[in-house]
Each structure stands twice: as C-alpha cells, then as structure tokens.
Amino acid sequence: MSLIRRTARQNKTMLMKTGSYYPIHICVAALVAYAVTGNLWASLTLSLLEPTVQAVAFFFHEKAWDRAARRNAAEAAALQGA
C-alpha cells in the first residue's frame, strides 16, 4: 500500500488534472455519443467507458512528457557544464 501512496503523492498534480478533466470528458462523450447513436443507454455506456480509458491513458501520457522534459533539462545542463 505504501507504493500506491508514494506514487499518488509524487503525482498529485497530474492526478488532480486527470480528475478535473474526467467529468468534462464524460459530458462531452455523452453528448457526442447521443448525437451519433440517438440512444440514451448506449450514449451513457460509451460516455462512462471511453473517458475512463482516456483518463488512464492521459495519466501515462503526462508521465511520459514529464520524463521527457526532465531528460531534456538534464541534457541541457550537461551541455552547459561541458
């Protein structure tokens, strides 16, 4: 359990961004799915499934960009020190 807590603490900002984006994404997905299908149940199912998968993907996408930014900063610092 400590690994989960540590990971949550280390990624607090990204998790908060993901959490705040989630309800917006559900609403947009529900509207689009209803517009496409005309079926309320299908739109609700799609609007809960797709944003949930997207929220997980978004978290890892942000982690990858964060890692790339740290790597670029380290490379720039190494070039300045050389």
mmCIF file as gemmi writes it, N, C-alpha and C atoms, coordinates in Angstrom:
data_model
loop_
_atom_site.group_PDB
_atom_site.id
_atom_site.type_symbol
_atom_site.label_atom_id
_atom_site.label_alt_id
_atom_site.label_comp_id
_atom_site.label_asym_id
_atom_site.label_entity_id
_atom_site.label_seq_id
_atom_site.pdbx_PDB_ins_code
_atom_site.Cartn_x
_atom_site.Cartn_y
_atom_site.Cartn_z
_atom_site.occupancy
_atom_site.B_iso_or_equiv
_atom_site.pdbx_formal_charge
_atom_site.auth_seq_id
_atom_site.auth_asym_id
_atom_site.pdbx_PDB_model_num
ATOM 1 N N . MET Axp A 1 ? 0.821 -1.198 0 1 0 ? 1 A 1
ATOM 2 C CA . MET Axp A 1 ? 0 0 0 1 0 ? 1 A 1
ATOM 3 C C . MET Axp A 1 ? 0.866 1.262 0 1 0 ? 1 A 1
ATOM 4 N N . SER Axp A 2 ? 2.039 1.196 0.565 1 0 ? 2 A 1
ATOM 5 C CA . SER Axp A 2 ? 2.892 2.386 0.606 1 0 ? 2 A 1
ATOM 6 C C . SER Axp A 2 ? 3.324 2.812 -0.801 1 0 ? 2 A 1
ATOM 7 N N . LEU Axp A 3 ? 3.455 1.854 -1.715 1 0 ? 3 A 1
ATOM 8 C CA . LEU Axp A 3 ? 3.815 2.191 -3.089 1 0 ? 3 A 1
ATOM 9 C C . LEU Axp A 3 ? 2.718 3.037 -3.733 1 0 ? 3 A 1
ATOM 10 N N . ILE Axp A 4 ? 1.469 2.68 -3.492 1 0 ? 4 A 1
ATOM 11 C CA . ILE Axp A 4 ? 0.342 3.438 -4.048 1 0 ? 4 A 1
ATOM 12 C C . ILE Axp A 4 ? 0.324 4.844 -3.46 1 0 ? 4 A 1
ATOM 13 N N . ARG Axp A 5 ? 0.504 4.954 -2.147 1 0 ? 5 A 1
ATOM 14 C CA . ARG Axp A 5 ? 0.511 6.281 -1.504 1 0 ? 5 A 1
ATOM 15 C C . ARG Axp A 5 ? 1.663 7.142 -2.001 1 0 ? 5 A 1
ATOM 16 N N . ARG Axp A 6 ? 2.827 6.543 -2.116 1 0 ? 6 A 1
ATOM 17 C CA . ARG Axp A 6 ? 4 7.292 -2.586 1 0 ? 6 A 1
ATOM 18 C C . ARG Axp A 6 ? 3.794 7.756 -4.027 1 0 ? 6 A 1
ATOM 19 N N . THR Axp A 7 ? 3.28 6.864 -4.867 1 0 ? 7 A 1
ATOM 20 C CA . THR Axp A 7 ? 3.012 7.22 -6.257 1 0 ? 7 A 1
ATOM 21 C C . THR Axp A 7 ? 1.984 8.334 -6.334 1 0 ? 7 A 1
ATOM 22 N N . ALA Axp A 8 ? 0.929 8.25 -5.517 1 0 ? 8 A 1
ATOM 23 C CA . ALA Axp A 8 ? -0.104 9.294 -5.502 1 0 ? 8 A 1
ATOM 24 C C . ALA Axp A 8 ? 0.485 10.63 -5.058 1 0 ? 8 A 1
ATOM 25 N N . ARG Axp A 9 ? 1.333 10.616 -4.029 1 0 ? 9 A 1
ATOM 26 C CA . ARG Axp A 9 ? 1.952 11.859 -3.566 1 0 ? 9 A 1
ATOM 27 C C . ARG Axp A 9 ? 2.883 12.457 -4.615 1 0 ? 9 A 1
ATOM 28 N N . GLN Axp A 10 ? 3.653 11.613 -5.277 1 0 ? 10 A 1
ATOM 29 C CA . GLN Axp A 10 ? 4.602 12.09 -6.28 1 0 ? 10 A 1
ATOM 30 C C . GLN Axp A 10 ? 3.903 12.639 -7.519 1 0 ? 10 A 1
ATOM 31 N N . ASN Axp A 11 ? 2.69 12.176 -7.777 1 0 ? 11 A 1
ATOM 32 C CA . ASN Axp A 11 ? 1.968 12.562 -8.984 1 0 ? 11 A 1
ATOM 33 C C . ASN Axp A 11 ? 0.696 13.328 -8.67 1 0 ? 11 A 1
ATOM 34 N N . LYS Axp A 12 ? 0.683 14.041 -7.552 1 0 ? 12 A 1
ATOM 35 C CA . LYS Axp A 12 ? -0.531 14.716 -7.087 1 0 ? 12 A 1
ATOM 36 C C . LYS Axp A 12 ? -1.11 15.672 -8.138 1 0 ? 12 A 1
ATOM 37 N N . THR Axp A 13 ? -0.27 16.505 -8.73 1 0 ? 13 A 1
ATOM 38 C CA . THR Axp A 13 ? -0.758 17.473 -9.711 1 0 ? 13 A 1
ATOM 39 C C . THR Axp A 13 ? -1.354 16.782 -10.926 1 0 ? 13 A 1
ATOM 40 N N . MET Axp A 14 ? -0.662 15.758 -11.438 1 0 ? 14 A 1
ATOM 41 C CA . MET Axp A 14 ? -1.18 15.043 -12.604 1 0 ? 14 A 1
ATOM 42 C C . MET Axp A 14 ? -2.492 14.33 -12.286 1 0 ? 14 A 1
ATOM 43 N N . LEU Axp A 15 ? -2.586 13.756 -11.092 1 0 ? 15 A 1
ATOM 44 C CA . LEU Axp A 15 ? -3.823 13.08 -10.701 1 0 ? 15 A 1
ATOM 45 C C . LEU Axp A 15 ? -4.963 14.082 -10.539 1 0 ? 15 A 1
ATOM 46 N N . MET Axp A 16 ? -4.672 15.264 -10.017 1 0 ? 16 A 1
ATOM 47 C CA . MET Axp A 16 ? -5.7 16.304 -9.881 1 0 ? 16 A 1
ATOM 48 C C . MET Axp A 16 ? -6.146 16.791 -11.259 1 0 ? 16 A 1
ATOM 49 N N . LYS Axp A 17 ? -5.212 16.975 -12.179 1 0 ? 17 A 1
ATOM 50 C CA . LYS Axp A 17 ? -5.558 17.379 -13.55 1 0 ? 17 A 1
ATOM 51 C C . LYS Axp A 17 ? -6.437 16.328 -14.207 1 0 ? 17 A 1
ATOM 52 N N . THR Axp A 18 ? -6.032 15.068 -14.049 1 0 ? 18 A 1
ATOM 53 C CA . THR Axp A 18 ? -6.797 13.967 -14.629 1 0 ? 18 A 1
ATOM 54 C C . THR Axp A 18 ? -8.2 13.925 -14.034 1 0 ? 18 A 1
ATOM 55 N N . GLY Axp A 19 ? -8.292 14.085 -12.716 1 0 ? 19 A 1
ATOM 56 C CA . GLY Axp A 19 ? -9.592 14.05 -12.037 1 0 ? 19 A 1
ATOM 57 C C . GLY Axp A 19 ? -10.498 15.199 -12.436 1 0 ? 19 A 1
ATOM 58 N N . SER Axp A 20 ? -9.948 16.363 -12.65 1 0 ? 20 A 1
ATOM 59 C CA . SER Axp A 20 ? -10.775 17.502 -13.044 1 0 ? 20 A 1
ATOM 60 C C . SER Axp A 20 ? -11.202 17.413 -14.512 1 0 ? 20 A 1
ATOM 61 N N . TYR Axp A 21 ? -10.394 16.773 -15.324 1 0 ? 21 A 1
ATOM 62 C CA . TYR Axp A 21 ? -10.714 16.614 -16.736 1 0 ? 21 A 1
ATOM 63 C C . TYR Axp A 21 ? -11.782 15.537 -16.953 1 0 ? 21 A 1
ATOM 64 N N . TYR Axp A 22 ? -11.818 14.555 -16.063 1 0 ? 22 A 1
ATOM 65 C CA . TYR Axp A 22 ? -12.707 13.396 -16.206 1 0 ? 22 A 1
ATOM 66 C C . TYR Axp A 22 ? -14.186 13.768 -16.35 1 0 ? 22 A 1
ATOM 67 N N . PRO Axp A 23 ? -14.781 14.585 -15.466 1 0 ? 23 A 1
ATOM 68 C CA . PRO Axp A 23 ? -16.212 14.911 -15.632 1 0 ? 23 A 1
ATOM 69 C C . PRO Axp A 23 ? -16.504 15.691 -16.919 1 0 ? 23 A 1
ATOM 70 N N . ILE Axp A 24 ? -15.578 16.542 -17.321 1 0 ? 24 A 1
ATOM 71 C CA . ILE Axp A 24 ? -15.764 17.288 -18.566 1 0 ? 24 A 1
ATOM 72 C C . ILE Axp A 24 ? -15.787 16.307 -19.744 1 0 ? 24 A 1
ATOM 73 N N . HIS Axp A 25 ? -14.861 15.379 -19.732 1 0 ? 25 A 1
ATOM 74 C CA . HIS Axp A 25 ? -14.779 14.399 -20.804 1 0 ? 25 A 1
ATOM 75 C C . HIS Axp A 25 ? -16.042 13.53 -20.842 1 0 ? 25 A 1
ATOM 76 N N . ILE Axp A 26 ? -16.568 13.144 -19.694 1 0 ? 26 A 1
ATOM 77 C CA . ILE Axp A 26 ? -17.793 12.333 -19.651 1 0 ? 26 A 1
ATOM 78 C C . ILE Axp A 26 ? -18.949 13.094 -20.291 1 0 ? 26 A 1
ATOM 79 N N . CYS Axp A 27 ? -19.097 14.353 -19.971 1 0 ? 27 A 1
ATOM 80 C CA . CYS Axp A 27 ? -20.187 15.154 -20.54 1 0 ? 27 A 1
ATOM 81 C C . CYS Axp A 27 ? -20.055 15.282 -22.057 1 0 ? 27 A 1
ATOM 82 N N . VAL Axp A 28 ? -18.871 15.591 -22.521 1 0 ? 28 A 1
ATOM 83 C CA . VAL Axp A 28 ? -18.654 15.717 -23.968 1 0 ? 28 A 1
ATOM 84 C C . VAL Axp A 28 ? -18.903 14.383 -24.664 1 0 ? 28 A 1
ATOM 85 N N . ALA Axp A 29 ? -18.382 13.307 -24.088 1 0 ? 29 A 1
ATOM 86 C CA . ALA Axp A 29 ? -18.565 11.984 -24.69 1 0 ? 29 A 1
ATOM 87 C C . ALA Axp A 29 ? -20.04 11.597 -24.729 1 0 ? 29 A 1
ATOM 88 N N . ALA Axp A 30 ? -20.8 11.921 -23.677 1 0 ? 30 A 1
ATOM 89 C CA . ALA Axp A 30 ? -22.228 11.596 -23.645 1 0 ? 30 A 1
ATOM 90 C C . ALA Axp A 30 ? -22.973 12.35 -24.74 1 0 ? 30 A 1
ATOM 91 N N . LEU Axp A 31 ? -22.669 13.615 -24.899 1 0 ? 31 A 1
ATOM 92 C CA . LEU Axp A 31 ? -23.333 14.408 -25.933 1 0 ? 31 A 1
ATOM 93 C C . LEU Axp A 31 ? -23.005 13.907 -27.338 1 0 ? 31 A 1
ATOM 94 N N . VAL Axp A 32 ? -21.74 13.613 -27.572 1 0 ? 32 A 1
ATOM 95 C CA . VAL Axp A 32 ? -21.33 13.119 -28.891 1 0 ? 32 A 1
ATOM 96 C C . VAL Axp A 32 ? -21.937 11.743 -29.157 1 0 ? 32 A 1
ATOM 97 N N . ALA Axp A 33 ? -21.881 10.857 -28.17 1 0 ? 33 A 1
ATOM 98 C CA . ALA Axp A 33 ? -22.429 9.508 -28.355 1 0 ? 33 A 1
ATOM 99 C C . ALA Axp A 33 ? -23.939 9.561 -28.598 1 0 ? 33 A 1
ATOM 100 N N . TYR Axp A 34 ? -24.635 10.438 -27.899 1 0 ? 34 A 1
ATOM 101 C CA . TYR Axp A 34 ? -26.079 10.556 -28.113 1 0 ? 34 A 1
ATOM 102 C C . TYR Axp A 34 ? -26.374 11.132 -29.499 1 0 ? 34 A 1
ATOM 103 N N . ALA Axp A 35 ? -25.583 12.098 -29.907 1 0 ? 35 A 1
ATOM 104 C CA . ALA Axp A 35 ? -25.774 12.689 -31.238 1 0 ? 35 A 1
ATOM 105 C C . ALA Axp A 35 ? -25.555 11.652 -32.337 1 0 ? 35 A 1
ATOM 106 N N . VAL Axp A 36 ? -24.613 10.744 -32.124 1 0 ? 36 A 1
ATOM 107 C CA . VAL Axp A 36 ? -24.302 9.73 -33.126 1 0 ? 36 A 1
ATOM 108 C C . VAL Axp A 36 ? -25.309 8.577 -33.09 1 0 ? 36 A 1
ATOM 109 N N . THR Axp A 37 ? -25.642 8.106 -31.879 1 0 ? 37 A 1
ATOM 110 C CA . THR Axp A 37 ? -26.48 6.908 -31.778 1 0 ? 37 A 1
ATOM 111 C C . THR Axp A 37 ? -27.965 7.214 -31.628 1 0 ? 37 A 1
ATOM 112 N N . GLY Axp A 38 ? -28.294 8.336 -30.997 1 0 ? 38 A 1
ATOM 113 C CA . GLY Axp A 38 ? -29.689 8.632 -30.694 1 0 ? 38 A 1
ATOM 114 C C . GLY Axp A 38 ? -30.242 7.736 -29.602 1 0 ? 38 A 1
ATOM 115 N N . ASN Axp A 39 ? -29.383 6.96 -28.967 1 0 ? 39 A 1
ATOM 116 C CA . ASN Axp A 39 ? -29.782 6.003 -27.948 1 0 ? 39 A 1
ATOM 117 C C . ASN Axp A 39 ? -29.202 6.44 -26.602 1 0 ? 39 A 1
ATOM 118 N N . LEU Axp A 40 ? -30.084 6.717 -25.634 1 0 ? 40 A 1
ATOM 119 C CA . LEU Axp A 40 ? -29.64 7.216 -24.332 1 0 ? 40 A 1
ATOM 120 C C . LEU Axp A 40 ? -28.76 6.203 -23.608 1 0 ? 40 A 1
ATOM 121 N N . TRP Axp A 41 ? -29.159 4.93 -23.576 1 0 ? 41 A 1
ATOM 122 C CA . TRP Axp A 41 ? -28.38 3.914 -22.846 1 0 ? 41 A 1
ATOM 123 C C . TRP Axp A 41 ? -27.02 3.69 -23.494 1 0 ? 41 A 1
ATOM 124 N N . ALA Axp A 42 ? -26.985 3.641 -24.799 1 0 ? 42 A 1
ATOM 125 C CA . ALA Axp A 42 ? -25.702 3.465 -25.491 1 0 ? 42 A 1
ATOM 126 C C . ALA Axp A 42 ? -24.794 4.665 -25.227 1 0 ? 42 A 1
ATOM 127 N N . SER Axp A 43 ? -25.366 5.864 -25.254 1 0 ? 43 A 1
ATOM 128 C CA . SER Axp A 43 ? -24.547 7.058 -25.037 1 0 ? 43 A 1
ATOM 129 C C . SER Axp A 43 ? -24.016 7.107 -23.606 1 0 ? 43 A 1
ATOM 130 N N . LEU Axp A 44 ? -24.834 6.703 -22.63 1 0 ? 44 A 1
ATOM 131 C CA . LEU Axp A 44 ? -24.359 6.691 -21.239 1 0 ? 44 A 1
ATOM 132 C C . LEU Axp A 44 ? -23.266 5.648 -21.04 1 0 ? 44 A 1
ATOM 133 N N . THR Axp A 45 ? -23.442 4.475 -21.635 1 0 ? 45 A 1
ATOM 134 C CA . THR Axp A 45 ? -22.428 3.424 -21.519 1 0 ? 45 A 1
ATOM 135 C C . THR Axp A 45 ? -21.116 3.875 -22.155 1 0 ? 45 A 1
ATOM 136 N N . LEU Axp A 46 ? -21.196 4.394 -23.362 1 0 ? 46 A 1
ATOM 137 C CA . LEU Axp A 46 ? -19.989 4.874 -24.043 1 0 ? 46 A 1
ATOM 138 C C . LEU Axp A 46 ? -19.35 6.036 -23.297 1 0 ? 46 A 1
ATOM 139 N N . SER Axp A 47 ? -20.172 6.918 -22.752 1 0 ? 47 A 1
ATOM 140 C CA . SER Axp A 47 ? -19.63 8.105 -22.088 1 0 ? 47 A 1
ATOM 141 C C . SER Axp A 47 ? -18.946 7.77 -20.77 1 0 ? 47 A 1
ATOM 142 N N . LEU Axp A 48 ? -19.236 6.64 -20.19 1 0 ? 48 A 1
ATOM 143 C CA . LEU Axp A 48 ? -18.524 6.224 -18.979 1 0 ? 48 A 1
ATOM 144 C C . LEU Axp A 48 ? -17.304 5.365 -19.311 1 0 ? 48 A 1
ATOM 145 N N . LEU Axp A 49 ? -17.417 4.536 -20.32 1 0 ? 49 A 1
ATOM 146 C CA . LEU Axp A 49 ? -16.319 3.638 -20.677 1 0 ? 49 A 1
ATOM 147 C C . LEU Axp A 49 ? -15.151 4.384 -21.318 1 0 ? 49 A 1
ATOM 148 N N . GLU Axp A 50 ? -15.42 5.138 -22.346 1 0 ? 50 A 1
ATOM 149 C CA . GLU Axp A 50 ? -14.35 5.785 -23.106 1 0 ? 50 A 1
ATOM 150 C C . GLU Axp A 50 ? -13.556 6.799 -22.26 1 0 ? 50 A 1
ATOM 151 N N . PRO Axp A 51 ? -14.202 7.695 -21.507 1 0 ? 51 A 1
ATOM 152 C CA . PRO Axp A 51 ? -13.41 8.628 -20.698 1 0 ? 51 A 1
ATOM 153 C C . PRO Axp A 51 ? -12.597 7.952 -19.596 1 0 ? 51 A 1
ATOM 154 N N . THR Axp A 52 ? -13.089 6.837 -19.086 1 0 ? 52 A 1
ATOM 155 C CA . THR Axp A 52 ? -12.32 6.124 -18.07 1 0 ? 52 A 1
ATOM 156 C C . THR Axp A 52 ? -11.019 5.607 -18.664 1 0 ? 52 A 1
ATOM 157 N N . VAL Axp A 53 ? -11.095 5.022 -19.84 1 0 ? 53 A 1
ATOM 158 C CA . VAL Axp A 53 ? -9.885 4.552 -20.518 1 0 ? 53 A 1
ATOM 159 C C . VAL Axp A 53 ? -8.992 5.746 -20.871 1 0 ? 53 A 1
ATOM 160 N N . GLN Axp A 54 ? -9.594 6.836 -21.333 1 0 ? 54 A 1
ATOM 161 C CA . GLN Axp A 54 ? -8.824 8.034 -21.684 1 0 ? 54 A 1
ATOM 162 C C . GLN Axp A 54 ? -8.123 8.642 -20.459 1 0 ? 54 A 1
ATOM 163 N N . ALA Axp A 55 ? -8.782 8.614 -19.304 1 0 ? 55 A 1
ATOM 164 C CA . ALA Axp A 55 ? -8.173 9.177 -18.092 1 0 ? 55 A 1
ATOM 165 C C . ALA Axp A 55 ? -6.909 8.415 -17.726 1 0 ? 55 A 1
ATOM 166 N N . VAL Axp A 56 ? -6.95 7.096 -17.84 1 0 ? 56 A 1
ATOM 167 C CA . VAL Axp A 56 ? -5.758 6.289 -17.553 1 0 ? 56 A 1
ATOM 168 C C . VAL Axp A 56 ? -4.676 6.59 -18.592 1 0 ? 56 A 1
ATOM 169 N N . ALA Axp A 57 ? -5.071 6.652 -19.859 1 0 ? 57 A 1
ATOM 170 C CA . ALA Axp A 57 ? -4.105 6.956 -20.92 1 0 ? 57 A 1
ATOM 171 C C . ALA Axp A 57 ? -3.51 8.354 -20.723 1 0 ? 57 A 1
ATOM 172 N N . PHE Axp A 58 ? -4.338 9.328 -20.32 1 0 ? 58 A 1
ATOM 173 C CA . PHE Axp A 58 ? -3.868 10.698 -20.092 1 0 ? 58 A 1
ATOM 174 C C . PHE Axp A 58 ? -2.808 10.737 -18.999 1 0 ? 58 A 1
ATOM 175 N N . PHE Axp A 59 ? -3.027 9.987 -17.918 1 0 ? 59 A 1
ATOM 176 C CA . PHE Axp A 59 ? -2.064 9.964 -16.817 1 0 ? 59 A 1
ATOM 177 C C . PHE Axp A 59 ? -0.696 9.502 -17.329 1 0 ? 59 A 1
ATOM 178 N N . PHE Axp A 60 ? -0.678 8.395 -18.076 1 0 ? 60 A 1
ATOM 179 C CA . PHE Axp A 60 ? 0.596 7.885 -18.571 1 0 ? 60 A 1
ATOM 180 C C . PHE Axp A 60 ? 1.187 8.784 -19.651 1 0 ? 60 A 1
ATOM 181 N N . HIS Axp A 61 ? 0.359 9.442 -20.417 1 0 ? 61 A 1
ATOM 182 C CA . HIS Axp A 61 ? 0.817 10.414 -21.411 1 0 ? 61 A 1
ATOM 183 C C . HIS Axp A 61 ? 1.533 11.571 -20.705 1 0 ? 61 A 1
ATOM 184 N N . GLU Axp A 62 ? 0.931 12.076 -19.638 1 0 ? 62 A 1
ATOM 185 C CA . GLU Axp A 62 ? 1.55 13.157 -18.873 1 0 ? 62 A 1
ATOM 186 C C . GLU Axp A 62 ? 2.864 12.703 -18.242 1 0 ? 62 A 1
ATOM 187 N N . LYS Axp A 63 ? 2.9 11.465 -17.739 1 0 ? 63 A 1
ATOM 188 C CA . LYS Axp A 63 ? 4.138 10.931 -17.151 1 0 ? 63 A 1
ATOM 189 C C . LYS Axp A 63 ? 5.246 10.887 -18.208 1 0 ? 63 A 1
ATOM 190 N N . ALA Axp A 64 ? 4.912 10.461 -19.416 1 0 ? 64 A 1
ATOM 191 C CA . ALA Axp A 64 ? 5.915 10.377 -20.482 1 0 ? 64 A 1
ATOM 192 C C . ALA Axp A 64 ? 6.446 11.76 -20.836 1 0 ? 64 A 1
ATOM 193 N N . TRP Axp A 65 ? 5.566 12.745 -20.942 1 0 ? 65 A 1
ATOM 194 C CA . TRP Axp A 65 ? 6.001 14.106 -21.255 1 0 ? 65 A 1
ATOM 195 C C . TRP Axp A 65 ? 6.837 14.685 -20.115 1 0 ? 65 A 1
ATOM 196 N N . ASP Axp A 66 ? 6.475 14.385 -18.897 1 0 ? 66 A 1
ATOM 197 C CA . ASP Axp A 66 ? 7.241 14.854 -17.74 1 0 ? 66 A 1
ATOM 198 C C . ASP Axp A 66 ? 8.634 14.238 -17.751 1 0 ? 66 A 1
ATOM 199 N N . ARG Axp A 67 ? 8.712 12.956 -18.031 1 0 ? 67 A 1
ATOM 200 C CA . ARG Axp A 67 ? 10.007 12.272 -18.105 1 0 ? 67 A 1
ATOM 201 C C . ARG Axp A 67 ? 10.863 12.863 -19.229 1 0 ? 67 A 1
ATOM 202 N N . ALA Axp A 68 ? 10.252 13.141 -20.374 1 0 ? 68 A 1
ATOM 203 C CA . ALA Axp A 68 ? 10.987 13.73 -21.499 1 0 ? 68 A 1
ATOM 204 C C . ALA Axp A 68 ? 11.501 15.127 -21.145 1 0 ? 68 A 1
ATOM 205 N N . ALA Axp A 69 ? 10.705 15.906 -20.443 1 0 ? 69 A 1
ATOM 206 C CA . ALA Axp A 69 ? 11.127 17.254 -20.044 1 0 ? 69 A 1
ATOM 207 C C . ALA Axp A 69 ? 12.306 17.18 -19.076 1 0 ? 69 A 1
ATOM 208 N N . ARG Axp A 70 ? 12.251 16.241 -18.132 1 0 ? 70 A 1
ATOM 209 C CA . ARG Axp A 70 ? 13.373 16.091 -17.191 1 0 ? 70 A 1
ATOM 210 C C . ARG Axp A 70 ? 14.642 15.653 -17.922 1 0 ? 70 A 1
ATOM 211 N N . ARG Axp A 71 ? 14.481 14.74 -18.887 1 0 ? 71 A 1
ATOM 212 C CA . ARG Axp A 71 ? 15.637 14.265 -19.655 1 0 ? 71 A 1
ATOM 213 C C . ARG Axp A 71 ? 16.244 15.406 -20.471 1 0 ? 71 A 1
ATOM 214 N N . ASN Axp A 72 ? 15.405 16.206 -21.103 1 0 ? 72 A 1
ATOM 215 C CA . ASN Axp A 72 ? 15.901 17.347 -21.887 1 0 ? 72 A 1
ATOM 216 C C . ASN Axp A 72 ? 16.598 18.367 -20.999 1 0 ? 72 A 1
ATOM 217 N N . ALA Axp A 73 ? 16.052 18.601 -19.814 1 0 ? 73 A 1
ATOM 218 C CA . ALA Axp A 73 ? 16.679 19.537 -18.883 1 0 ? 73 A 1
ATOM 219 C C . ALA Axp A 73 ? 18.04 19.014 -18.432 1 0 ? 73 A 1
ATOM 220 N N . ALA Axp A 74 ? 18.127 17.718 -18.175 1 0 ? 74 A 1
ATOM 221 C CA . ALA Axp A 74 ? 19.402 17.123 -17.764 1 0 ? 74 A 1
ATOM 222 C C . ALA Axp A 74 ? 20.44 17.206 -18.886 1 0 ? 74 A 1
ATOM 223 N N . GLU Axp A 75 ? 19.995 16.969 -20.116 1 0 ? 75 A 1
ATOM 224 C CA . GLU Axp A 75 ? 20.908 17.064 -21.261 1 0 ? 75 A 1
ATOM 225 C C . GLU Axp A 75 ? 21.377 18.498 -21.458 1 0 ? 75 A 1
ATOM 226 N N . ALA Axp A 76 ? 20.495 19.463 -21.294 1 0 ? 76 A 1
ATOM 227 C CA . ALA Axp A 76 ? 20.87 20.873 -21.433 1 0 ? 76 A 1
ATOM 228 C C . ALA Axp A 76 ? 21.853 21.272 -20.349 1 0 ? 76 A 1
ATOM 229 N N . ALA Axp A 77 ? 21.61 20.797 -19.128 1 0 ? 77 A 1
ATOM 230 C CA . ALA Axp A 77 ? 22.527 21.112 -18.025 1 0 ? 77 A 1
ATOM 231 C C . ALA Axp A 77 ? 23.886 20.48 -18.273 1 0 ? 77 A 1
ATOM 232 N N . ALA Axp A 78 ? 23.913 19.275 -18.828 1 0 ? 78 A 1
ATOM 233 C CA . ALA Axp A 78 ? 25.185 18.609 -19.116 1 0 ? 78 A 1
ATOM 234 C C . ALA Axp A 78 ? 25.945 19.355 -20.213 1 0 ? 78 A 1
ATOM 235 N N . LEU Axp A 79 ? 25.233 19.875 -21.19 1 0 ? 79 A 1
ATOM 236 C CA . LEU Axp A 79 ? 25.885 20.638 -22.266 1 0 ? 79 A 1
ATOM 237 C C . LEU Axp A 79 ? 26.455 21.955 -21.728 1 0 ? 79 A 1
ATOM 238 N N . GLN Axp A 80 ? 25.737 22.583 -20.803 1 0 ? 80 A 1
ATOM 239 C CA . GLN Axp A 80 ? 26.235 23.845 -20.231 1 0 ? 80 A 1
ATOM 240 C C . GLN Axp A 80 ? 27.46 23.604 -19.36 1 0 ? 80 A 1
ATOM 241 N N . GLY Axp A 81 ? 27.485 22.45 -18.706 1 0 ? 81 A 1
ATOM 242 C CA . GLY Axp A 81 ? 28.611 22.142 -17.823 1 0 ? 81 A 1
ATOM 243 C C . GLY Axp A 81 ? 29.84 21.688 -18.588 1 0 ? 81 A 1
ATOM 244 N N . ALA Axp A 82 ? 29.674 21.29 -19.829 1 0 ? 82 A 1
ATOM 245 C CA . ALA Axp A 82 ? 30.816 20.768 -20.609 1 0 ? 82 A 1
ATOM 246 C C . ALA Axp A 82 ? 31.676 21.869 -21.18 1 0 ? 82 A 1
